[in-house]
Amino acid sequence: MLQGKKIILGVTGSIAAYKAATLIRLLSKEGAEIQVVMTKAAVDFITPLTLSTLSHRPVLIEPFHPASGEWYSHVDWANWADLILIAPLTANTMAKMATGQADNLLMAIYLASRCPVYFAPAMDVDMYMHPVTQGNINKLTSLGHVLIPPDEGHLASGLIGKGRMKEPEEIVGFLKKLLKKKNLLTGKKILITAGPTYEKIDPVRFIGNFSTGKMGFALADTLAEMGAAVTLLTGPTAQYTLNRAVKRIDVVSAAEMNRHCLDFFPDMDITIMAAAVADYTIENPASVKIKKDKKKHLLLDLVPTPDILSNLGKIKASHQLLVGFALETDRETQHAMDKLKNKNLDLIVLNSLRDEGAGFGHDTNKVSIFGPK
């Protein structure tokens, strides 16, 4: 899993910095290329010469060579890396990562990077458990970075508790296991739809629904992390993808989403239709803003939107997997099973608005998944 991987190993100012030597040896044994980037504080705990000898590369500390003026481009190094591993990570550098500070070369590379980031904290138990540190960990994991959690045990302070950096053997095993999972969908092309569609009434108004796109965006990030080439078609939403590998295309109406789906679908291995597409659109939207008339009711002529799922189900090839979603308020299972059959789906994901904490806008969504009987 690590063969040929280009790894930036960030080493910060912790007593656990001595473990970086073993970590480099183990990563190199797995076939990885290692570029060590140290903070100035890390040099107090282990010499750059040691890490340079083991990695077979000059260790980077300053943004440029003090004698020759040679610049070590943080952008070039960020683009070189397949992954960044910061081990050990101190509370101080963690805070810089969480707040976007770039006062050293390691932080500049981190902020310029697009690759996965893994971090292994090392600090005293009270520092680790402090609400500020825990908040910073939550911030980093919310960005899609992966925490390699510390162990409990004897600490340099003499205390016993959580804060010991994972042993190098465990870190390498952690990376191998995670990267194996991340490669499960390598080579697969996946189309995902997300969010609502807006159907225009006039230049300033529309009909729509309460979909936020959370489900589709979460799926896009997760599947991209597993190695898939993900195309995300999304209606209007404030959501954003954490994984920069996701190809995002924004649409507004059901008709637009239908056109894009028909264009992309034939080339896809898996298609997941998580968008809440409007069932009806305005037959003749007004070209100018409709003025309010208190004496008259406003009547809108609605016509059905394209049935995207049915359109795709009709042209689905035997090697393709098509997944639909159903949000129901009554006879949930029956409606979902009817949809599965009538639209030639392989799987149907059922949301029920009767379930507390489920439906639109929830991080605690609960679903049932059905396949053909």
C-alpha positions in Angstrom: 0.0 0.0 0.0 2.9 2.4 0.6 5.1 1.2 -2.3 6.1 4.3 -4.3 4.2 6.7 -2.1 5.7 10.2 -1.7 5.4 11.2 1.9 6.1 14.5 3.6 7.0 13.6 7.2 6.5 16.6 9.4 8.4 16.5 12.7 7.6 19.0 15.4 9.1 19.9 18.8 8.1 17.0 21.0 10.2 14.5 23.0 8.6 11.9 20.7 10.5 13.3 17.8 13.1 10.6 18.4 10.6 8.1 17.1 10.8 9.7 13.7 14.0 7.9 13.0 12.3 4.5 13.3 9.2 5.8 11.4 11.4 6.7 8.5 13.1 3.3 8.5 9.8 1.5 8.5 8.2 3.7 5.8 11.3 3.3 3.6 11.1 -0.5 4.1 7.6 -0.4 2.7 8.9 1.3 -0.4 7.9 4.9 0.3 9.9 8.0 -0.6 10.3 10.3 2.5 10.9 14.0 2.6 11.4 15.2 6.2 10.3 18.7 7.1 11.2 19.8 10.6 10.2 22.8 12.7 13.0 24.7 14.5 11.8 23.3 17.8 12.1 19.7 16.6 15.9 20.2 16.0 16.2 20.4 19.8 15.1 16.8 20.2 16.7 15.0 17.2 19.3 16.1 14.7 18.5 16.7 11.0 21.6 14.7 10.2 20.0 11.6 11.7 16.8 12.0 9.7 18.6 13.0 6.5 20.8 9.9 6.7 17.8 7.6 7.1 15.6 9.3 4.5 18.4 9.8 2.0 17.3 13.4 1.4 18.3 16.7 2.9 16.0 17.6 5.8 14.1 20.9 5.1 13.7 23.4 8.0 13.9 26.9 6.6 12.1 28.1 3.5 15.4 28.8 1.8 19.1 27.9 2.2 20.7 30.6 4.4 24.0 30.7 2.5 23.0 30.2 -1.2 19.5 31.6 -1.0 18.1 28.6 -2.7 14.3 28.6 -2.2 12.5 25.5 -1.1 9.1 26.0 -2.8 6.3 25.1 -0.4 4.0 24.8 -3.4 6.3 22.4 -5.3 6.7 20.2 -2.2 2.9 20.2 -1.5 2.3 19.1 -5.1 5.0 16.4 -4.9 3.5 14.7 -1.9 0.9 11.8 -2.1 0.3 12.3 1.6 1.5 14.4 4.6 2.1 12.7 7.9 2.9 14.9 10.9 4.3 12.7 13.7 4.8 13.9 16.3 2.3 16.8 16.2 2.5 19.2 19.2 -0.4 21.2 20.6 1.3 24.3 19.2 1.6 23.2 15.6 -1.9 21.6 15.8 -3.2 25.1 16.7 -1.4 26.6 13.8 -3.0 24.0 11.4 -6.4 24.7 12.8 -6.1 28.4 12.4 -4.2 28.5 9.1 -0.9 30.0 10.3 2.0 29.6 8.0 5.0 30.9 10.0 7.3 28.0 9.0 8.0 25.8 6.0 6.0 22.8 7.3 2.9 24.9 7.8 3.3 26.6 4.4 3.5 23.2 2.7 0.5 22.0 4.7 -1.6 25.0 3.7 -0.6 24.6 0.0 -1.3 20.8 -0.1 -4.2 19.0 -1.7 -3.2 15.5 -0.6 -4.5 13.5 2.4 -3.2 14.6 5.8 -2.5 12.3 8.8 -1.5 13.6 12.2 -0.2 11.8 15.3 -0.4 14.0 18.4 2.1 13.8 21.2 1.8 15.9 24.3 1.0 15.7 28.0 -2.4 14.4 29.1 -3.8 17.7 30.3 -2.7 19.5 27.1 -4.3 16.7 25.0 -7.6 16.7 27.0 -7.8 20.5 27.1 -11.0 21.8 25.4 -9.0 24.0 23.1 -6.8 21.0 21.9 -9.9 18.8 21.5 -11.6 21.6 19.5 -8.5 21.8 17.2 -8.6 18.0 16.7 -12.3 18.3 15.8 -11.5 21.1 13.4 -8.8 19.1 11.6 -10.9 16.0 11.3 -13.8 18.0 10.0 -11.5 19.1 7.2 -11.0 15.4 6.3 -7.6 15.0 8.0 -7.1 11.7 9.8 -6.3 11.5 13.4 -3.9 8.7 14.5 -4.9 8.8 18.2 -2.3 8.7 20.9 -2.0 5.9 23.4 -2.3 6.0 27.2 0.7 5.4 29.3 3.7 6.9 31.1 4.4 10.4 29.7 7.6 12.5 29.8 6.1 14.6 32.6 5.9 11.6 34.8 2.1 11.5 34.6 0.2 8.6 33.3 -2.6 9.3 30.8 -3.4 9.8 27.1 -0.9 11.7 25.0 1.8 9.2 24.0 2.4 9.2 20.2 1.5 5.9 18.6 4.6 3.7 18.2 6.1 3.8 14.6 5.1 0.2 13.9 1.5 1.1 14.8 1.5 4.2 12.7 2.7 2.3 9.6 0.1 -0.4 10.2 -2.6 2.3 10.6 -1.6 3.9 7.3 -1.4 0.6 5.4 -4.9 -0.5 6.7 -6.4 2.9 5.8 -4.8 3.1 2.4 -6.0 -0.4 1.6 -9.5 0.8 2.3 -8.9 3.9 0.3 -8.0 1.8 -2.8 -11.1 -0.3 -2.8 -12.7 1.8 -5.5 -9.7 2.7 -7.5 -10.5 2.7 -11.2 -14.3 3.1 -10.6 -16.2 6.0 -12.0 -19.1 7.2 -9.8 -21.8 9.8 -10.5 -23.6 11.3 -7.5 -26.4 13.8 -7.5 -27.1 16.0 -4.5 -29.2 18.9 -3.2 -32.5 20.3 -4.4 -33.5 21.7 -7.7 -35.0 25.1 -8.1 -37.8 25.6 -10.6 -38.1 29.2 -11.7 -41.4 31.1 -11.2 -40.0 34.5 -12.3 -36.5 36.1 -12.2 -36.5 36.3 -8.4 -38.7 33.4 -7.2 -38.7 29.6 -7.5 -40.3 26.5 -6.1 -38.0 23.9 -4.4 -37.7 21.8 -1.4 -35.7 21.6 1.9 -32.9 19.4 0.7 -29.4 20.6 1.9 -27.2 18.2 -0.1 -25.6 16.8 3.1 -26.1 13.2 2.1 -24.7 13.5 -1.5 -21.7 15.6 -0.5 -20.8 13.1 2.3 -21.0 10.2 -0.1 -18.9 12.1 -2.7 -16.1 12.7 -0.2 -16.2 9.2 1.2 -16.1 7.5 -2.2 -13.4 9.8 -3.5 -11.4 8.9 -0.4 -11.8 5.2 -1.4 -10.1 5.9 -4.7 -13.1 6.4 -7.0 -13.3 9.1 -9.7 -16.3 11.0 -8.5 -18.4 13.4 -10.4 -20.9 15.4 -8.2 -23.9 17.1 -9.8 -25.4 19.4 -7.3 -28.4 21.7 -7.1 -28.1 25.0 -5.2 -26.6 24.4 -1.8 -24.2 25.8 0.8 -22.4 22.5 1.1 -18.8 22.0 -0.1 -16.6 19.0 -0.7 -13.7 18.3 1.5 -11.9 16.1 -1.0 -10.5 18.2 -3.8 -10.5 15.2 -6.2 -14.3 15.4 -6.5 -15.4 16.9 -9.8 -18.3 19.3 -8.9 -20.8 20.5 -11.4 -23.5 23.0 -10.3 -27.0 22.9 -11.8 -30.2 24.7 -10.9 -33.2 23.0 -12.4 -34.4 19.4 -12.9 -34.0 19.8 -16.7 -30.4 20.8 -16.3 -29.7 17.9 -14.0 -31.4 15.5 -16.4 -29.2 16.7 -19.3 -26.0 16.3 -17.3 -27.0 12.9 -16.0 -27.8 11.6 -19.5 -24.4 12.9 -20.7 -22.3 11.4 -17.8 -24.3 8.2 -17.1 -23.1 5.9 -20.0 -19.5 6.2 -18.8 -20.2 5.5 -15.1 -19.8 2.3 -13.2 -22.0 3.5 -10.3 -24.6 6.2 -10.2 -26.1 7.4 -6.9 -29.1 9.6 -7.2 -29.2 11.4 -3.8 -30.6 14.7 -5.1 -34.2 15.8 -4.2 -35.3 16.6 -7.7 -38.5 18.7 -8.0 -41.4 16.7 -9.3 -43.0 19.7 -11.0 -41.8 22.8 -12.8 -43.5 26.0 -14.0 -45.0 25.6 -17.4 -44.4 29.2 -18.4 -42.1 31.1 -16.0 -42.5 34.9 -16.1 -39.8 36.9 -17.8 -40.2 39.8 -15.3 -40.9 39.9 -11.6 -44.6 39.1 -10.8 -46.1 42.0 -8.8 -48.3 41.2 -5.8 -52.0 41.8 -6.4 -54.0 41.6 -3.2 -57.2 41.2 -5.1 -56.2 38.1 -7.1 -54.9 34.7 -6.3 -51.7 33.7 -8.1 -52.2 30.5 -10.1 -49.2 28.5 -11.3 -49.5 26.0 -14.0 -47.2 23.1 -13.1 -46.0 20.3 -15.4 -44.0 17.2 -14.5 -40.2 17.4 -14.6 -38.1 14.8 -16.3 -38.1 11.5 -14.4 -34.3 11.2 -14.3 -34.2 7.9 -12.5 -36.5 6.3 -15.0 -34.5 7.7 -17.9 -31.3 6.2 -16.5 -33.0 2.9 -15.6 -34.1 2.5 -19.2 -30.5 2.8 -20.6 -28.7 1.1 -17.7 -26.2 -1.6 -18.9 -25.6 -4.9 -17.1 -22.3 -3.8 -15.6 -23.7 -0.6 -14.1 -25.1 -0.1 -10.6 -27.9 2.5 -10.2 -28.9 3.6 -6.7 -32.0 5.7 -6.0 -33.3 7.5 -2.9 -36.9 7.7 -1.6 -38.1 10.2 1.0 -41.6 9.1 2.2 -44.2 10.1 4.7 -46.5 7.1 4.5 -46.3 3.4 3.4 -42.6 4.0 3.3 -41.4 0.5 2.5 -44.1 -0.2 -0.1 -43.4 3.1 -2.0 -39.7 2.4 -1.9 -40.0 -1.1 -3.3 -42.3 0.1 -6.0 -39.8 2.7 -7.0 -37.0 0.1 -7.0 -38.9 -2.1 -9.4 -40.5 0.5 -11.6 -37.4 2.4 -12.3 -35.0 -0.5 -12.8 -32.8 0.3 -9.8 -30.3 -2.0 -8.1 -30.7 -0.4 -4.7 -33.1 2.0 -3.1 -32.3 4.1 0.0 -35.3 5.0 2.1 -35.6 8.1 4.3 -38.6 8.4 6.5 -39.7 11.7 7.9 -41.3 9.8 10.7 -37.9 9.0 12.1 -36.7 11.6 14.6 -33.4 13.2 13.5 -33.8 11.9 9.9 -34.7 13.6 6.7 -33.4 17.0 5.4 -30.5 18.8 7.0 -29.7 16.3 9.8 -26.2 14.9 10.6 -28.0 12.1 12.3 -29.9 10.8 9.3 -31.1 7.2 9.4 -31.9 5.1 6.3 -33.1 1.7 5.2 -31.5 0.1 2.1 -33.4 -2.3 -0.1 -32.4 -4.4 -3.0 -34.4 -6.6 -5.4 -36.2 -9.5 -3.7 
